[in-house]
Amino acid sequence: MLQLVIGNKNYSSWSLRPWLAMRHLEIPFEEILIPLDQDDTKTRILAHSPGGKVPVLKDGDVTVWESLSILEYLAETFPDRGLWPDDVAARAHARTVSCEMHAGFSALRSACPMNLRKRFAYRDRGSEVTRDVARIQQMWGECRRRFGSEGPFLFGRFSAADAMFAPVVARFETYSIPVDDTVRAYMDAVMGTPAFREWKAAGDAESWVLAHDEVDEPALPAE
């Protein structure tokens, strides 16, 4: 069976990506969770991957680290699961926006770390974050308009692109980022999947607290 090495579910945005895809698309795997920022974290992760970071996918003697590479490996290994859209143009677009997510939006990531247990009031986080948010909403809107007619996700049915953007959906929710109706509907679709709800419930139940990811206080009351 495949093994997926991940970090804390409340905070580990990169871990969420392949986990969500595998759970949503019913790809069986064994989960190995290594708490982040502990004295033995680095040593434990290095036992699975030379990269020293999570997530890590292990398939027999094959080891794949880094979220997007894991998703590509899964797409090749399980072609029947449809991790990428069938249409050539849609598939190219899905890979492009996934790569843009992978390589960019550092201002949003820094100012708004993933923190599923909290909900903060909206506040201005600077012009660079505003630009990141605007670009992400533009991308999501374009994907939905051009390719999303057959379902509620970016390309209709759930794909690797949705897995790549799931932590951004979580950030928008946690930090009360204002969004338009199209984006709101997309966020609700992602957060409404049984897989996302399962991940969030597990994150809510964790006891670990990473101080550097607790950037706002106080949190809004839970709804």
C-alpha positions as CSV (number, residue, x, y, z in Angstrom):
1,M,0.0,0.0,0.0
2,L,1.1,3.6,-0.7
3,Q,2.4,5.5,2.3
4,L,1.9,9.3,2.7
5,V,4.0,11.1,5.2
6,I,2.4,14.3,6.3
7,G,2.7,17.1,9.0
8,N,0.1,18.5,11.4
9,K,-3.3,18.7,9.7
10,N,-4.1,22.1,11.2
11,Y,-1.1,23.8,9.7
12,S,0.6,21.7,7.0
13,S,-0.8,23.2,3.8
14,W,1.5,21.2,1.5
15,S,0.5,18.0,3.2
16,L,-3.2,18.7,2.6
17,R,-2.8,18.7,-1.2
18,P,-1.9,15.1,-1.9
19,W,-3.9,13.8,1.1
20,L,-7.1,15.5,-0.1
21,A,-6.6,14.2,-3.7
22,M,-6.0,10.7,-2.6
23,R,-8.9,10.6,-0.1
24,H,-11.4,12.3,-2.4
25,L,-10.4,10.0,-5.4
26,E,-10.4,6.9,-3.2
27,I,-6.7,6.0,-3.7
28,P,-5.9,3.7,-0.7
29,F,-2.9,4.8,1.4
30,E,-1.4,4.5,4.9
31,E,-1.0,7.8,6.6
32,I,2.2,8.6,8.6
33,L,1.8,11.9,10.5
34,I,5.0,13.5,11.9
35,P,4.3,16.6,14.1
36,L,6.1,19.7,12.9
37,D,8.6,21.8,14.9
38,Q,9.4,19.1,17.4
39,D,12.9,18.2,18.5
40,D,12.9,15.0,16.4
41,T,10.8,16.2,13.5
42,K,13.7,16.6,11.0
43,T,15.2,13.3,11.9
44,R,11.9,11.5,11.5
45,I,11.2,13.1,8.1
46,L,14.7,12.4,6.9
47,A,14.1,8.7,7.6
48,H,11.5,8.9,4.8
49,S,13.0,11.4,2.4
50,P,16.3,13.2,1.7
51,G,14.4,16.4,1.2
52,G,13.6,16.6,4.9
53,K,10.1,18.1,4.3
54,V,6.6,16.8,4.1
55,P,4.7,15.5,2.3
56,V,6.4,12.4,1.1
57,L,4.8,9.6,-0.9
58,K,6.3,6.1,-0.7
59,D,5.3,3.4,-3.2
60,G,7.6,0.4,-2.7
61,D,11.1,1.5,-3.7
62,V,9.8,4.7,-5.2
63,T,9.9,7.8,-3.0
64,V,8.3,11.1,-4.2
65,W,8.6,14.3,-2.2
66,E,7.0,17.7,-3.0
67,S,3.2,18.1,-3.5
68,L,3.0,18.7,-7.2
69,S,5.3,15.9,-8.0
70,I,3.3,13.5,-5.9
71,L,0.1,14.5,-7.7
72,E,1.8,13.9,-11.1
73,Y,3.0,10.5,-9.9
74,L,-0.5,9.6,-8.8
75,A,-2.0,10.8,-12.1
76,E,0.4,8.4,-13.9
77,T,-0.1,5.5,-11.5
78,F,-3.9,5.8,-11.3
79,P,-5.0,7.1,-14.7
80,D,-8.5,5.9,-14.1
81,R,-8.9,8.5,-11.2
82,G,-8.8,11.5,-13.6
83,L,-6.5,13.7,-11.5
84,W,-6.2,16.0,-14.5
85,P,-9.0,17.0,-16.9
86,D,-9.5,14.8,-20.0
87,D,-9.7,17.8,-22.4
88,V,-6.3,18.8,-23.7
89,A,-6.9,22.6,-23.3
90,A,-8.4,22.1,-19.9
91,R,-5.6,19.9,-18.8
92,A,-2.9,22.3,-20.0
93,H,-4.7,25.1,-18.1
94,A,-5.0,23.0,-15.0
95,R,-1.3,22.3,-14.9
96,T,-0.5,25.9,-15.6
97,V,-2.5,27.3,-12.7
98,S,-1.3,24.6,-10.4
99,C,2.3,25.5,-11.2
100,E,1.5,29.2,-10.7
101,M,0.2,28.3,-7.3
102,H,3.2,26.2,-6.5
103,A,5.7,28.9,-7.4
104,G,3.9,32.1,-6.3
105,F,1.7,33.9,-3.8
106,S,4.4,34.2,-1.2
107,A,2.9,37.3,0.3
108,L,-0.4,35.5,1.0
109,R,1.4,32.5,2.4
110,S,3.5,34.5,4.7
111,A,0.8,36.8,6.0
112,C,-1.9,34.2,6.2
113,P,-0.5,30.8,7.2
114,M,-3.0,27.9,7.1
115,N,-4.7,27.5,10.5
116,L,-7.9,25.5,10.2
117,R,-8.8,25.9,13.9
118,K,-9.2,29.6,13.8
119,R,-11.4,32.3,12.1
120,F,-10.1,35.9,12.1
121,A,-11.8,39.1,11.2
122,Y,-10.8,40.7,7.9
123,R,-8.1,43.3,8.0
124,D,-5.8,44.9,5.4
125,R,-2.7,42.9,5.1
126,G,-0.9,45.1,2.6
127,S,-0.8,45.7,-1.1
128,E,1.2,42.5,-2.0
129,V,-1.4,40.3,-0.3
130,T,-4.2,42.2,-2.0
131,R,-2.5,41.5,-5.4
132,D,-2.2,37.8,-4.6
133,V,-5.8,37.6,-3.6
134,A,-7.0,39.4,-6.7
135,R,-4.9,37.2,-9.0
136,I,-6.2,34.0,-7.3
137,Q,-9.8,35.1,-7.7
138,Q,-9.2,36.0,-11.3
139,M,-7.7,32.6,-12.0
140,W,-10.5,30.7,-10.2
141,G,-13.2,32.8,-12.0
142,E,-11.6,32.1,-15.4
143,C,-11.3,28.3,-14.7
144,R,-14.9,28.2,-13.7
145,R,-16.2,30.2,-16.7
146,R,-14.1,28.3,-19.3
147,F,-14.0,24.8,-17.9
148,G,-16.3,24.4,-15.0
149,S,-19.7,23.8,-16.5
150,E,-19.9,20.1,-15.6
151,G,-19.4,20.4,-11.8
152,P,-18.6,22.8,-8.9
153,F,-14.8,22.6,-9.1
154,L,-12.3,24.6,-11.2
155,F,-12.6,22.2,-14.1
156,G,-16.0,20.7,-13.4
157,R,-15.0,17.5,-11.6
158,F,-12.4,17.5,-8.8
159,S,-8.8,17.6,-10.1
160,A,-5.3,18.0,-9.0
161,A,-5.8,21.8,-9.4
162,D,-8.4,21.8,-6.7
163,A,-6.0,19.9,-4.4
164,M,-3.3,22.5,-5.1
165,F,-5.6,25.4,-4.2
166,A,-7.4,23.7,-1.2
167,P,-5.0,25.4,1.3
168,V,-5.8,28.8,-0.3
169,V,-9.5,28.1,0.1
170,A,-8.7,27.4,3.8
171,R,-6.8,30.6,4.1
172,F,-9.5,32.7,2.5
173,E,-11.9,31.2,5.0
174,T,-9.7,31.6,8.1
175,Y,-8.8,35.2,7.4
176,S,-12.3,36.2,6.2
177,I,-11.0,37.4,2.8
178,P,-13.8,39.1,0.8
179,V,-14.7,37.1,-2.3
180,D,-17.2,37.3,-5.1
181,D,-20.1,34.9,-5.5
182,T,-18.3,32.6,-7.9
183,V,-15.3,32.2,-5.6
184,R,-17.6,31.7,-2.6
185,A,-19.4,28.9,-4.4
186,Y,-16.1,27.3,-5.3
187,M,-14.8,27.5,-1.8
188,D,-18.0,25.9,-0.4
189,A,-17.6,23.1,-2.9
190,V,-14.1,22.3,-1.8
191,M,-14.8,22.7,2.0
192,G,-17.9,20.6,1.5
193,T,-16.2,17.5,0.3
194,P,-16.1,14.6,2.8
195,A,-12.3,14.5,2.4
196,F,-11.8,18.1,3.4
197,R,-14.2,17.8,6.3
198,E,-12.3,14.7,7.5
199,W,-9.0,16.5,7.4
200,K,-10.4,19.6,9.1
201,A,-12.0,17.6,11.9
202,A,-8.6,15.9,12.5
203,G,-6.9,19.2,12.5
204,D,-9.4,20.7,15.0
205,A,-8.7,17.8,17.3
206,E,-4.9,18.2,17.3
207,S,-3.2,19.6,20.4
208,W,0.0,20.9,18.8
209,V,0.4,24.7,18.6
210,L,2.9,26.3,16.2
211,A,3.4,29.9,17.5
212,H,4.7,31.2,14.2
213,D,1.5,30.2,12.5
214,E,-0.7,31.9,15.1
215,V,-0.5,35.4,13.5
216,D,-3.8,36.9,14.6
217,E,-5.5,37.2,18.0
218,P,-8.1,37.1,19.1
219,A,-10.1,34.8,16.8
220,L,-13.7,35.3,16.0
221,P,-16.2,33.1,17.9
222,A,-16.8,29.7,16.2
223,E,-19.9,29.7,14.1
